[in-house]
């Protein structure tokens, strides 16, 4: 059996997305069919549309999603029809060298659904990050579904599927922010704002938000930033040092993904401090640092993959904190939109007008 559903498709590099009818098959072994309730509009979706990831058009966009499992294939035991789930794009295999040494969040063999969703003419779709959730229903590997408390708002919960988890995890999992630490976050878009929320959640004593947009800095304050720096008006490194007794921050999280801001992060940390790169660079970017400075400043230079999260561990815990009022996921939802408004949401994202537009079905 197959399902005909509406979905947002990117047919060619840079072309506006279109709302089309697609065919979604019933789940096979190890797969799940999910009725989507909400999906955030992430910058990665725009990268796909622009051909910045690869050229496997047509793409089925959307990956920051929550919904209800409609049916499962043979051998699926972790989720069942009726479960409210958050989708993740890194279903761990349990068998690779990372999984076998107890570090599943680094899984080197993550997987997706084996069957393909198609256009009406049979053309196979490439689901963004193996999900494709700007759709009424999508087919995923069952391991991409994490069951959470159904009392959570789908619009807020789905954001843990990518950007918000990346930022919170960069602080808590990768940066190991602890009680009393000083933290600086460079770049306060969706991921950076989440890193601020995560640092606050972890008990950081000082959280310094750095951006060139005063609107984003105001939002950062609402999410737990104790200080803000507009780096158009002040030298970010000097400002962070001044706010930390002249030493630099214990942890600096770079949420932009550019060589210039990474250098700021490198020199804005205290001796033996930690730099976390969670902003995603483009392939042509190069970084040059004096090797003596890398050695002499000590500490750790880390990259954060998806916030080094383990969905089965982190998603339910963060949803519990949200329902307890200790993590304001709703603050990340700037607006809710319909499926046919994704292209307009890309435009608002480009102008920095939103933390997240969320498609609600």
N, C-alpha and C positions, 0 to 999 in steps of 0.2 A: 504494500500500500504506500502511496505517496500523498503529500500534502501540498496544495497550492496556496502560497501566502504572499503577502506584500513585503517588499524589502528594498533597501537602498543599495543601488549598484553603481560602482564607478567603472565606466566602460573604457576610458582612455586617459592618458596622461594629461592632467590639467583640465579635463572637461568637467563641466558641472555634473554632479551625481543625479541619478534619476530614480524615481519610485517605480518598481516593476514587479510583476508576478514571477515568482520562482517556484521551483519544485524541490521539496525537502523529503527525502526518503524516510521510511520507518527505521528505527535504530536496529543495527546489526549487533553482533557480539561485542560487548564492551562499550557500547554507545548509548547515548541518551538523547531523547527529543525534549527540548525545553520550550515552553511557551513564555516568551519574553514579556516582562512587565515594564522594565525600564532599562535604558542604556545611555550612558554618558557619551558626549562628543569629545573625544580625546585628540590631542595634536597628532598622535600616531595615525589616526584615521586620515587626517589631511595629508600626512606624508605618503600614505598609500595612494591617495587620489592623485598626488603630484608625481607619482612614480619614484619617490625617494626611497622606497624599500626594495622593490623589484618591479619587473614589468609583466607580471603574471595576470594581466587584465583578462576578463573583467573581475573586479574585486567585489565581494560582499562585505561591506564595511560594518564597523561597530564591534566592540569587545568588552566594554566596561559595563557589565550587565547583571541583572538579577531577574529571576523568573521562577516558574513552577515546572517541575518535571512532569511531562505528560505521559511518557512511556520509556521503557528501558529495554535494551537487548539482552541476549543470553549472557549469563555469567556475571551480571551486574548485581552487586549486593550492598554497596555503600550508600546508594540513593534509591528511592522508590517513587512511583507515581504519586503526586500530591506534595512532595517535598519542596519547600521554598529554598532556592539555592542561589549562591553567587557563582558566576562563571569565572574561571581563571584560565590564563593562557599557558600555564606550565604544569600540565598533568605529569606528576613524577612517575618514573618507571618502576622504582623499587629494586632494580637489578644492576644499575651501572655502578662504577667505582665510587661516585659521590654518595649514592644511596646506601651502598654496602658499608661505607665507613661512617654512616649515621649523619650525613650532611645532605639530606634530601633536597634542601632548598637550592643546592647547586646542581641538581640532577642534570646530567649531560645527555639524556635521551628522552626528553619530554615528548609527548605524543598527542595526536589529535584524532578526530573521527576518520575512519578509513573510507567511508562512502562519500561521494561528492554531491553537493547540492548543485542544481543547474538552472539555467534559464529555460523558458518554455521550449526553445528549439533544441535543447539538449546540450548547449554550450556549458562546460563545467565552470563553476565559480571558484575563486580563490578566497576563502574566508579570512578576513583580517585577523592575524594572530591566532588562526585556527578556530575562530569563534563565529564571526559574522552575525552580530546581534542587532543590527538595525533591521530587524525582521520580526514578523509576528511569531515565528517559530524558527529555531535553529537546531542543527544536529551537531553534537560534540562528543568527544570521548567522555565516558562517565566520570573519569578522574578529573575532568575539568569542572565538575559540579561539587560545590561544598555546601552542605546543608547548614542553615543558620535559623535563628529564631524568626518565625513568620510575622511576629509583631513589628519587625523593623520596616520602615518605609523602603520600598523597592528603589525609589529614585536615589536615596542616600546609600543604601546598602550596596548597590551595583558599583558605586565608585571605588569600593575596595578591590574591584576586579583589576584595576590598573593604577591610575595616578595617585589616588589617596594612599593606597597600600605602599606604593613606591616611596612616597615621602615619609610616611610614618615609619616604615621599615628602615629607611636610610638612617633615621635617628636612633631607633630602638634596637634594631637587629644588627645593622652594619656599623653604625657609629658607637654603639654601646653607651649612649648617653645615660648618665646616672645622676643621682641626687646631688645637687650642689654644683653641677658642672656649668661652665659657660659655653654657649653654643652660638655660632653665627650661621645664618642661612643666606646664601647669595642667590637671588632669583626667587621671587615670591608669587609665581604663578600657581597653578593647582598643586604641583608636586612640592614646590618650596613651602607653600602654605601648610601642606600636610606635614612636612618635616618640622615646621614650627609647632603644630599641634602635637606631634609625637614627642618633641623635646619637652614640651610643657607637661605632657602626660607622664614622662619618665622622671620628672622632678628637677629639671634643670633650674638653676637659680637665676640665670641670666640668658635670655634668648634675644639675639640681635638680628633683626630682619634688614636685608639690604636689597634695594631695587632702585630702578630709575622712574618708577611710576608711583606717585603718591597715593593713588587709589588702592593699589596692591599693598602698600605699607599700612594703610588704614585697616584693611582686612586682616593683615598679619597681626595687628594689635588685638583684634577681636579674638584671634585664635591662640593668643598666649605670648606674643612678642613683648618683651619688656622694654626694648629700645628699637628705634628704626633709624636707618641711614639711607638717604637718597644719594646714590653714588654719582648722580649728575652734579650735585652741589658740593660733595666732599669726597676726599680720597678714602675709599672703602677700607683699605688696610690700616691706615692711620686711625680712622674712626673706631674700628673694632679694637685696635690696641688701646686707644684712649679709654674705651669703655671697660677694658679688662686689666686695668692697672699697669698698662704699658707692655703686657706680656703677649697678648693674643688669646684667642678662644681655645678651650680644651678640644672642642670639636667644631670643624667648619664644614658645612654641607653645601656643595656646589650643585645647584639645581638649574643651571643654564646650559652647560655643555659646550662651552667655548674656551679656547686657550687663554684668552685675556682674563676671564673670570676664574678659571682654574688657578692661574698664577696669583690672583688676589687671595683665593682660598689658601694656597700654599703658604703665602707669607703672612696671612692673618691669623694663623694658628700659633699656639704656644709651643715652646720647645717640647718635644716628645708628644705633641698633640696629634690629632687624627684629622685627615682630610677625607671626605666621602664624596665621590663623584657619582651623582645620580642623574644629572642632566645628560642627555644623549647627544654626543657629537656627530658630525657628518663625516663621511669617509676621507675627505681631503684635508681635514684639520690636522695640524702638527703642533706639538708642544716642545718647547726648548727651555730647559732649566739647568743652571750650573750643577753639575754632579756633586760638587763639594757641599752645596746647600742641601741637597737631598740627604747626603750623609750627615752633615753637621747639625741639621735640625731634628734628626731622629724621628721617632714616632711612626705613624702608619699612614700610608697612602692607599685608600681602598676604593674600589668600584662597587656600587650597589646594584645588583641585578634584581629588578622587581622587588626592591626593598628586602632582598634576601629572605623573602617570606616563605613560609610553609602554610598554604591555604588551610589545610585541615586543623592546624594549630592556631593560626592568627585570625582568620575570618570570624569564627564563633566568638573568640575572646573580644575582638574589637566591636562586634555587634552587641555583645553583652554590655560593654562600657558605654556604647551609644544609648542603649535602652535605659541604662542607669543615669544618664545625663552627664556622664564624665567625658564624653567625646562627641563634639558637635559636628556630626557628619552633615546635618542639614545646612550648615553654613557654607558648604561647598557647592550647593545646588543654587546657582544664580537664577535659572529659569527652567521651566519645563516646556517642551515643545512637542509637536506631532512629527510623525515619520517624514512628512513631505517638507519639513523645515530644516533639514540637516544642512543643506547648502547655505542657507542664511546664517546658521549657527557657526559655520566655518568662517564666514565673514566677520562675525562679532568676535570670534576667537582671535582672528588676525589683528584686530584693532585693540585687543586687550580689554574688551568690555565685560568679560565673564570669567569666573573661575571654572564653572562647568554649566553648559547647556545639557539638559537631560531629556532624551526622548522618552515619553511615557505612552504606553500602549493600553 
